[in-house]
Amino acid sequence: MTEQPETRPQRRDMEEKFPRALWVRLIIYIAVGHLFAGFVYLLFEVGAK
């Protein structure tokens, strides 16, 4: 029988670490969300005057 290489540590390392693309998307969504919230706040401030 041939022994298969151990893939357990590699899989565990992948689960502990987020992919880079996920971090980039997360930062973009947070930035866009804050810009949108700022725009809505600006609309309320202008509308109150």
PQR file with spaces between the fields and no chain letter, atoms N, CA, C, O and H, PARSE charges and radii, in Angstrom:
ATOM       1  N    MET     1       0.830   -1.187    0.000 -0.4000 1.5000
ATOM       2  CA   MET     1       0.000    0.000    0.000 -0.0000 2.0000
ATOM       3  C    MET     1       0.877    1.254    0.000  0.5500 1.7000
ATOM       4  O    MET     1       1.920    1.326    0.649 -0.5500 1.4000
ATOM       5  N    THR     2       0.406    2.212   -0.745 -0.4000 1.5000
ATOM       6  CA   THR     2       1.136    3.485   -0.767 -0.0000 2.0000
ATOM       7  C    THR     2       0.561    4.423    0.285  0.5500 1.7000
ATOM       8  O    THR     2      -0.653    4.524    0.465 -0.5500 1.4000
ATOM       9  H    THR     2      -0.441    2.153   -1.273  0.4000 1.0000
ATOM      10  N    GLU     3       1.450    5.089    0.956 -0.4000 1.5000
ATOM      11  CA   GLU     3       0.992    6.036    1.964 -0.0000 2.0000
ATOM      12  C    GLU     3       0.675    7.374    1.302  0.5500 1.7000
ATOM      13  O    GLU     3       1.440    7.878    0.480 -0.5500 1.4000
ATOM      14  H    GLU     3       2.436    5.007    0.810  0.4000 1.0000
ATOM      15  N    GLN     4      -0.455    7.926    1.676 -0.4000 1.5000
ATOM      16  CA   GLN     4      -0.843    9.214    1.129 -0.0000 2.0000
ATOM      17  C    GLN     4      -0.272   10.317    2.012  0.5500 1.7000
ATOM      18  O    GLN     4      -0.193   10.162    3.231 -0.5500 1.4000
ATOM      19  H    GLN     4      -1.077    7.517    2.343  0.4000 1.0000
ATOM      20  N    PRO     5       0.118   11.412    1.411 -0.5600 1.5000
ATOM      21  CA   PRO     5       0.677   12.501    2.227  0.2800 2.0000
ATOM      22  C    PRO     5      -0.371   13.092    3.165  0.5500 1.7000
ATOM      23  O    PRO     5      -1.558   13.160    2.845 -0.5500 1.4000
ATOM      24  N    GLU     6       0.093   13.503    4.299 -0.4000 1.5000
ATOM      25  CA   GLU     6      -0.793   14.075    5.325 -0.0000 2.0000
ATOM      26  C    GLU     6      -1.235   15.462    4.878  0.5500 1.7000
ATOM      27  O    GLU     6      -0.397   16.339    4.670 -0.5500 1.4000
ATOM      28  H    GLU     6       1.057   13.448    4.560  0.4000 1.0000
ATOM      29  N    THR     7      -2.554   15.675    4.726 -0.4000 1.5000
ATOM      30  CA   THR     7      -3.060   16.977    4.303 -0.0000 2.0000
ATOM      31  C    THR     7      -3.753   17.704    5.455  0.5500 1.7000
ATOM      32  O    THR     7      -4.258   18.813    5.278 -0.5500 1.4000
ATOM      33  H    THR     7      -3.235   14.963    4.895  0.4000 1.0000
ATOM      34  N    ARG     8      -3.776   17.095    6.611 -0.4000 1.5000
ATOM      35  CA   ARG     8      -4.463   17.676    7.776 -0.0000 2.0000
ATOM      36  C    ARG     8      -3.908   19.044    8.181  0.5500 1.7000
ATOM      37  O    ARG     8      -4.687   19.993    8.276 -0.5500 1.4000
ATOM      38  H    ARG     8      -3.365   16.195    6.755  0.4000 1.0000
ATOM      39  N    PRO     9      -2.604   19.194    8.425 -0.5600 1.5000
ATOM      40  CA   PRO     9      -2.085   20.503    8.856  0.2800 2.0000
ATOM      41  C    PRO     9      -2.329   21.600    7.825  0.5500 1.7000
ATOM      42  O    PRO     9      -2.597   22.747    8.182 -0.5500 1.4000
ATOM      43  N    GLN    10      -2.238   21.246    6.555 -0.4000 1.5000
ATOM      44  CA   GLN    10      -2.451   22.239    5.506 -0.0000 2.0000
ATOM      45  C    GLN    10      -3.906   22.720    5.529  0.5500 1.7000
ATOM      46  O    GLN    10      -4.159   23.917    5.393 -0.5500 1.4000
ATOM      47  H    GLN    10      -2.020   20.314    6.265  0.4000 1.0000
ATOM      48  N    ARG    11      -4.840   21.824    5.695 -0.4000 1.5000
ATOM      49  CA   ARG    11      -6.256   22.189    5.747 -0.0000 2.0000
ATOM      50  C    ARG    11      -6.542   23.034    6.985  0.5500 1.7000
ATOM      51  O    ARG    11      -7.279   24.017    6.906 -0.5500 1.4000
ATOM      52  H    ARG    11      -4.634   20.852    5.806  0.4000 1.0000
ATOM      53  N    ARG    12      -5.970   22.663    8.119 -0.4000 1.5000
ATOM      54  CA   ARG    12      -6.188   23.427    9.355 -0.0000 2.0000
ATOM      55  C    ARG    12      -5.624   24.838    9.211  0.5500 1.7000
ATOM      56  O    ARG    12      -6.236   25.803    9.670 -0.5500 1.4000
ATOM      57  H    ARG    12      -5.372   21.865    8.184  0.4000 1.0000
ATOM      58  N    ASP    13      -4.454   24.958    8.572 -0.4000 1.5000
ATOM      59  CA   ASP    13      -3.849   26.270    8.354 -0.0000 2.0000
ATOM      60  C    ASP    13      -4.741   27.117    7.458  0.5500 1.7000
ATOM      61  O    ASP    13      -4.852   28.325    7.666 -0.5500 1.4000
ATOM      62  H    ASP    13      -3.958   24.174    8.200  0.4000 1.0000
ATOM      63  N    MET    14      -5.375   26.509    6.472 -0.4000 1.5000
ATOM      64  CA   MET    14      -6.263   27.230    5.554 -0.0000 2.0000
ATOM      65  C    MET    14      -7.502   27.719    6.295  0.5500 1.7000
ATOM      66  O    MET    14      -8.002   28.806    6.005 -0.5500 1.4000
ATOM      67  H    MET    14      -5.285   25.527    6.304  0.4000 1.0000
ATOM      68  N    GLU    15      -8.006   26.932    7.252 -0.4000 1.5000
ATOM      69  CA   GLU    15      -9.195   27.327    7.994 -0.0000 2.0000
ATOM      70  C    GLU    15      -8.902   28.466    8.960  0.5500 1.7000
ATOM      71  O    GLU    15      -9.780   29.285    9.231 -0.5500 1.4000
ATOM      72  H    GLU    15      -7.599   26.049    7.488  0.4000 1.0000
ATOM      73  N    GLU    16      -7.681   28.530    9.484 -0.4000 1.5000
ATOM      74  CA   GLU    16      -7.325   29.568   10.442 -0.0000 2.0000
ATOM      75  C    GLU    16      -7.047   30.901    9.763  0.5500 1.7000
ATOM      76  O    GLU    16      -7.111   31.944   10.413 -0.5500 1.4000
ATOM      77  H    GLU    16      -6.968   27.864    9.264  0.4000 1.0000
ATOM      78  N    LYS    17      -6.743   30.889    8.490 -0.4000 1.5000
ATOM      79  CA   LYS    17      -6.315   32.085    7.780 -0.0000 2.0000
ATOM      80  C    LYS    17      -7.333   32.427    6.690  0.5500 1.7000
ATOM      81  O    LYS    17      -7.684   31.573    5.877 -0.5500 1.4000
ATOM      82  H    LYS    17      -6.690   30.042    7.962  0.4000 1.0000
ATOM      83  N    PHE    18      -7.809   33.683    6.674 -0.4000 1.5000
ATOM      84  CA   PHE    18      -8.735   34.092    5.627 -0.0000 2.0000
ATOM      85  C    PHE    18      -7.966   34.341    4.334  0.5500 1.7000
ATOM      86  O    PHE    18      -6.831   34.816    4.371 -0.5500 1.4000
ATOM      87  H    PHE    18      -7.524   34.377    7.334  0.4000 1.0000
ATOM      88  N    PRO    19      -8.566   34.030    3.209 -0.5600 1.5000
ATOM      89  CA   PRO    19      -7.902   34.349    1.941  0.2800 2.0000
ATOM      90  C    PRO    19      -7.761   35.863    1.771  0.5500 1.7000
ATOM      91  O    PRO    19      -8.562   36.631    2.303 -0.5500 1.4000
ATOM      92  N    ARG    20      -6.751   36.277    1.035 -0.4000 1.5000
ATOM      93  CA   ARG    20      -6.476   37.698    0.845 -0.0000 2.0000
ATOM      94  C    ARG    20      -7.646   38.397    0.157  0.5500 1.7000
ATOM      95  O    ARG    20      -7.979   39.527    0.517 -0.5500 1.4000
ATOM      96  H    ARG    20      -6.101   35.652    0.603  0.4000 1.0000
ATOM      97  N    ALA    21      -8.273   37.754   -0.819 -0.4000 1.5000
ATOM      98  CA   ALA    21      -9.391   38.369   -1.546 -0.0000 2.0000
ATOM      99  C    ALA    21     -10.551   38.675   -0.596  0.5500 1.7000
ATOM     100  O    ALA    21     -11.260   39.664   -0.784 -0.5500 1.4000
ATOM     101  H    ALA    21      -8.002   36.837   -1.111  0.4000 1.0000
ATOM     102  N    LEU    22     -10.747   37.844    0.408 -0.4000 1.5000
ATOM     103  CA   LEU    22     -11.824   38.079    1.368 -0.0000 2.0000
ATOM     104  C    LEU    22     -11.540   39.331    2.194  0.5500 1.7000
ATOM     105  O    LEU    22     -12.450   40.119    2.452 -0.5500 1.4000
ATOM     106  H    LEU    22     -10.171   37.041    0.561  0.4000 1.0000
ATOM     107  N    TRP    23     -10.295   39.521    2.608 -0.4000 1.5000
ATOM     108  CA   TRP    23      -9.929   40.725    3.360 -0.0000 2.0000
ATOM     109  C    TRP    23     -10.128   41.970    2.511  0.5500 1.7000
ATOM     110  O    TRP    23     -10.641   42.976    3.000 -0.5500 1.4000
ATOM     111  H    TRP    23      -9.556   38.881    2.398  0.4000 1.0000
ATOM     112  N    VAL    24      -9.725   41.915    1.237 -0.4000 1.5000
ATOM     113  CA   VAL    24      -9.876   43.070    0.346 -0.0000 2.0000
ATOM     114  C    VAL    24     -11.346   43.418    0.193  0.5500 1.7000
ATOM     115  O    VAL    24     -11.718   44.587    0.292 -0.5500 1.4000
ATOM     116  H    VAL    24      -9.307   41.097    0.840  0.4000 1.0000
ATOM     117  N    ARG    25     -12.189   42.413   -0.048 -0.4000 1.5000
ATOM     118  CA   ARG    25     -13.626   42.654   -0.181 -0.0000 2.0000
ATOM     119  C    ARG    25     -14.224   43.226    1.095  0.5500 1.7000
ATOM     120  O    ARG    25     -15.061   44.127    1.045 -0.5500 1.4000
ATOM     121  H    ARG    25     -11.886   41.464   -0.128  0.4000 1.0000
ATOM     122  N    LEU    26     -13.794   42.702    2.235 -0.4000 1.5000
ATOM     123  CA   LEU    26     -14.301   43.174    3.520 -0.0000 2.0000
ATOM     124  C    LEU    26     -13.969   44.650    3.719  0.5500 1.7000
ATOM     125  O    LEU    26     -14.827   45.426    4.140 -0.5500 1.4000
ATOM     126  H    LEU    26     -13.114   41.969    2.275  0.4000 1.0000
ATOM     127  N    ILE    27     -12.740   45.040    3.423 -0.4000 1.5000
ATOM     128  CA   ILE    27     -12.331   46.439    3.577 -0.0000 2.0000
ATOM     129  C    ILE    27     -13.101   47.333    2.613  0.5500 1.7000
ATOM     130  O    ILE    27     -13.504   48.437    2.981 -0.5500 1.4000
ATOM     131  H    ILE    27     -12.043   44.410    3.081  0.4000 1.0000
ATOM     132  N    ILE    28     -13.307   46.870    1.384 -0.4000 1.5000
ATOM     133  CA   ILE    28     -14.068   47.662    0.411 -0.0000 2.0000
ATOM     134  C    ILE    28     -15.510   47.827    0.878  0.5500 1.7000
ATOM     135  O    ILE    28     -16.056   48.928    0.812 -0.5500 1.4000
ATOM     136  H    ILE    28     -12.979   45.973    1.085  0.4000 1.0000
ATOM     137  N    TYR    29     -16.131   46.752    1.345 -0.4000 1.5000
ATOM     138  CA   TYR    29     -17.518   46.853    1.813 -0.0000 2.0000
ATOM     139  C    TYR    29     -17.638   47.792    3.004  0.5500 1.7000
ATOM     140  O    TYR    29     -18.597   48.559    3.092 -0.5500 1.4000
ATOM     141  H    TYR    29     -15.687   45.857    1.398  0.4000 1.0000
ATOM     142  N    ILE    30     -16.681   47.742    3.915 -0.4000 1.5000
ATOM     143  CA   ILE    30     -16.715   48.633    5.078 -0.0000 2.0000
ATOM     144  C    ILE    30     -16.559   50.085    4.631  0.5500 1.7000
ATOM     145  O    ILE    30     -17.278   50.963    5.110 -0.5500 1.4000
ATOM     146  H    ILE    30     -15.901   47.119    3.843  0.4000 1.0000
ATOM     147  N    ALA    31     -15.624   50.341    3.716 -0.4000 1.5000
ATOM     148  CA   ALA    31     -15.402   51.710    3.229 -0.0000 2.0000
ATOM     149  C    ALA    31     -16.643   52.230    2.505  0.5500 1.7000
ATOM     150  O    ALA    31     -17.065   53.362    2.744 -0.5500 1.4000
ATOM     151  H    ALA    31     -15.041   49.628    3.327  0.4000 1.0000
ATOM     152  N    VAL    32     -17.230   51.422    1.630 -0.4000 1.5000
ATOM     153  CA   VAL    32     -18.424   51.842    0.889 -0.0000 2.0000
ATOM     154  C    VAL    32     -19.593   52.041    1.848  0.5500 1.7000
ATOM     155  O    VAL    32     -20.375   52.977    1.683 -0.5500 1.4000
ATOM     156  H    VAL    32     -16.887   50.503    1.436  0.4000 1.0000
ATOM     157  N    GLY    33     -19.718   51.181    2.836 -0.4000 1.5000
ATOM     158  CA   GLY    33     -20.786   51.323    3.826 -0.0000 2.0000
ATOM     159  C    GLY    33     -20.657   52.622    4.597  0.5500 1.7000
ATOM     160  O    GLY    33     -21.658   53.292    4.852 -0.5500 1.4000
ATOM     161  H    GLY    33     -19.083   50.420    2.970  0.4000 1.0000
ATOM     162  N    HIS    34     -19.437   52.989    4.974 -0.4000 1.5000
ATOM     163  CA   HIS    34     -19.237   54.246    5.695 -0.0000 2.0000
ATOM     164  C    HIS    34     -19.508   55.455    4.797  0.5500 1.7000
ATOM     165  O    HIS    34     -20.082   56.448    5.244 -0.5500 1.4000
ATOM     166  H    HIS    34     -18.624   52.444    4.767  0.4000 1.0000
ATOM     167  N    LEU    35     -19.099   55.367    3.545 -0.4000 1.5000
ATOM     168  CA   LEU    35     -19.381   56.469    2.618 -0.0000 2.0000
ATOM     169  C    LEU    35     -20.886   56.637    2.428  0.5500 1.7000
ATOM     170  O    LEU    35     -21.386   57.761    2.410 -0.5500 1.4000
ATOM     171  H    LEU    35     -18.633   54.561    3.182  0.4000 1.0000
ATOM     172  N    PHE    36     -21.596   55.545    2.288 -0.4000 1.5000
ATOM     173  CA   PHE    36     -23.047   55.609    2.125 -0.0000 2.0000
ATOM     174  C    PHE    36     -23.715   56.182    3.378  0.5500 1.7000
ATOM     175  O    PHE    36     -24.628   57.001    3.279 -0.5500 1.4000
ATOM     176  H    PHE    36     -21.189   54.632    2.303  0.4000 1.0000
ATOM     177  N    ALA    37     -23.259   55.751    4.549 -0.4000 1.5000
ATOM     178  CA   ALA    37     -23.812   56.264    5.802 -0.0000 2.0000
ATOM     179  C    ALA    37     -23.529   57.761    5.931  0.5500 1.7000
ATOM     180  O    ALA    37     -24.386   58.513    6.396 -0.5500 1.4000
ATOM     181  H    ALA    37     -22.518   55.086    4.629  0.4000 1.0000
ATOM     182  N    GLY    38     -22.350   58.194    5.531 -0.4000 1.5000
ATOM     183  CA   GLY    38     -22.022   59.613    5.552 -0.0000 2.0000
ATOM     184  C    GLY    38     -22.893   60.415    4.608  0.5500 1.7000
ATOM     185  O    GLY    38     -23.300   61.531    4.930 -0.5500 1.4000
ATOM     186  H    GLY    38     -21.654   57.583    5.154  0.4000 1.0000
ATOM     187  N    PHE    39     -23.179   59.855    3.449 -0.4000 1.5000
ATOM     188  CA   PHE    39     -24.049   60.520    2.476 -0.0000 2.0000
ATOM     189  C    PHE    39     -25.463   60.655    3.027  0.5500 1.7000
ATOM     190  O    PHE    39     -26.077   61.713    2.892 -0.5500 1.4000
ATOM     191  H    PHE    39     -22.848   58.949    3.187  0.4000 1.0000
ATOM     192  N    VAL    40     -25.980   59.617    3.634 -0.4000 1.5000
ATOM     193  CA   VAL    40     -27.327   59.665    4.220 -0.0000 2.0000
ATOM     194  C    VAL    40     -27.362   60.687    5.352  0.5500 1.7000
ATOM     195  O    VAL    40     -28.332   61.434    5.477 -0.5500 1.4000
ATOM     196  H    VAL    40     -25.481   58.758    3.743  0.4000 1.0000
ATOM     197  N    TYR    41     -26.318   60.727    6.174 -0.4000 1.5000
ATOM     198  CA   TYR    41     -26.230   61.705    7.259 -0.0000 2.0000
ATOM     199  C    TYR    41     -26.224   63.126    6.677  0.5500 1.7000
ATOM     200  O    TYR    41     -26.894   64.020    7.195 -0.5500 1.4000
ATOM     201  H    TYR    41     -25.530   60.120    6.072  0.4000 1.0000
ATOM     202  N    LEU    42     -25.468   63.319    5.607 -0.4000 1.5000
ATOM     203  CA   LEU    42     -25.425   64.627    4.939 -0.0000 2.0000
ATOM     204  C    LEU    42     -26.806   65.017    4.430  0.5500 1.7000
ATOM     205  O    LEU    42     -27.208   66.174    4.558 -0.5500 1.4000
ATOM     206  H    LEU    42     -24.924   62.593    5.186  0.4000 1.0000
ATOM     207  N    LEU    43     -27.531   64.075    3.858 -0.4000 1.5000
ATOM     208  CA   LEU    43     -28.886   64.359    3.376 -0.0000 2.0000
ATOM     209  C    LEU    43     -29.791   64.808    4.524  0.5500 1.7000
ATOM     210  O    LEU    43     -30.575   65.745    4.370 -0.5500 1.4000
ATOM     211  H    LEU    43     -27.205   63.136    3.753  0.4000 1.0000
ATOM     212  N    PHE    44     -29.682   64.149    5.658 -0.4000 1.5000
ATOM     213  CA   PHE    44     -30.510   64.542    6.820 -0.0000 2.0000
ATOM     214  C    PHE    44     -30.122   65.918    7.326  0.5500 1.7000
ATOM     215  O    PHE    44     -30.991   66.708    7.697 -0.5500 1.4000
ATOM     216  H    PHE    44     -29.045   63.388    5.783  0.4000 1.0000
ATOM     217  N    GLU    45     -28.821   66.220    7.346 -0.4000 1.5000
ATOM     218  CA   GLU    45     -28.365   67.522    7.819 -0.0000 2.0000
ATOM     219  C    GLU    45     -28.832   68.637    6.881  0.5500 1.7000
ATOM     220  O    GLU    45     -29.275   69.690    7.340 -0.5500 1.4000
ATOM     221  H    GLU    45     -28.116   65.578    7.045  0.4000 1.0000
ATOM     222  N    VAL    46     -28.734   68.411    5.578 -0.4000 1.5000
ATOM     223  CA   VAL    46     -29.180   69.418    4.602 -0.0000 2.0000
ATOM     224  C    VAL    46     -30.687   69.546    4.641  0.5500 1.7000
ATOM     225  O    VAL    46     -31.213   70.651    4.508 -0.5500 1.4000
ATOM     226  H    VAL    46     -28.373   67.556    5.205  0.4000 1.0000
ATOM     227  N    GLY    47     -31.386   68.452    4.820 -0.4000 1.5000
ATOM     228  CA   GLY    47     -32.853   68.481    4.856 -0.0000 2.0000
ATOM     229  C    GLY    47     -33.383   69.159    6.116  0.5500 1.7000
ATOM     230  O    GLY    47     -34.498   69.680    6.104 -0.5500 1.4000
ATOM     231  H    GLY    47     -30.958   67.555    4.929  0.4000 1.0000
ATOM     232  N    ALA    48     -32.611   69.165    7.200 -0.4000 1.5000
ATOM     233  CA   ALA    48     -33.070   69.762    8.448 -0.0000 2.0000
ATOM     234  C    ALA    48     -32.986   71.290    8.401  0.5500 1.7000
ATOM     235  O    ALA    48     -33.620   71.971    9.208 -0.5500 1.4000
ATOM     236  H    ALA    48     -31.705   68.742    7.209  0.4000 1.0000
ATOM     237  N    LYS    49     -32.218   71.820    7.476 -0.4000 1.5000
ATOM     238  CA   LYS    49     -32.057   73.285    7.420 -0.0000 2.0000
ATOM     239  C    LYS    49     -33.166   73.947    6.639  0.5500 1.7000
ATOM     240  O    LYS    49     -33.178   75.170    6.499 -0.5500 1.4000
ATOM     241  H    LYS    49     -31.703   71.267    6.821  0.4000 1.0000
